[in-house]
């Protein structure tokens, strides 16, 4: 994981640019107050905790007692380190599939659990982001609305279509990728393509087996509700960082701003959406004309954005790294899955 030695410093560049542009020093960021930071961190880890509990619920529903609840939750939270330190299309599902497979769970079943986890996450986040985009559109913020709606509808729609179609047809490696792989690697590519096609066929068979039955509808519904709750907690974190200031941002404006920023941050341009998320929050609050936000003044606005990013990105990076090492990449013992 040597990429983290480059990824994390690289993610600081937008923060430094913002600080220089608006003459924000360490004292300005500290002035937000300890209470705001504590509440924001707690809100963020409430989100991660719900994600971990949801993953544990899905895993035990389909696999059985693959490991302790603590390990399941710890692995899922630790896997977020990957999302924090890579472009946003590279997600935590890679870690949980790897971990479950190393525990003796078949790759297809491990993938099914990871896919159901990420699909409910994407749908809930996408719906909230689209609501934020519609609000921006209604208020005449056409540029922000276009980016938020364009990103959120594309990503959410793609996941939904692929997920539900997987029970109706068998997917394989696209021909374009096959031709490119063979052009680059020659015959060596054949084995990897065959393995990928086998894996996708098995995942589609899992979808055909489970999608539509009462058990999966119940698991999907509960998981989706947990995902909505986790995203709302994340949204509240921006309001939390303003608690110690003269004006506290309302919960609704906070959730909508954060979800709009999350959609913008999903563009695979920067590490962990760095720079995009900060600009997204500030731009959204500016364009919807939040009275509380405007009272803070430009300097304090950007101090708050930087403080929020520290509380919900840089602090969690350290903690998720520890959990990733402790649970996902540490020693394991294979168990038989149900």
Secondary structure, DSSP 8 states (H G I E B T S, - for coil): -TTHHHHHHHHHHHHHHHHHHTT--HHHHHTT-HHHHHHHHHHHHHHHHHHHHHHHHHHHHHT-S-S-HHHHHHHHHHHHHHHHTS-TTS-THHHHHHHHHHTT--HHHHHHHHHHHHHHHHHHHHHHHHHHHHHHHHTT-HHHHHHHHHHHHHHHHHHHHHHHHTTTS-----HHHHHHHHHHHTTHHHHHHHHHHHHHHHHHHHHHHHTTSHHHHHHHHHHHHHHHHHHHHHHHHHHHHTTTSSS---HHHHHHHHHHHHHHHTSTTSGGGTTHHHHHHHHHHHHTT-HHHHHH-HHHHHHHHHHHHIIIIIHHHHHHHHHIIIIISS--------
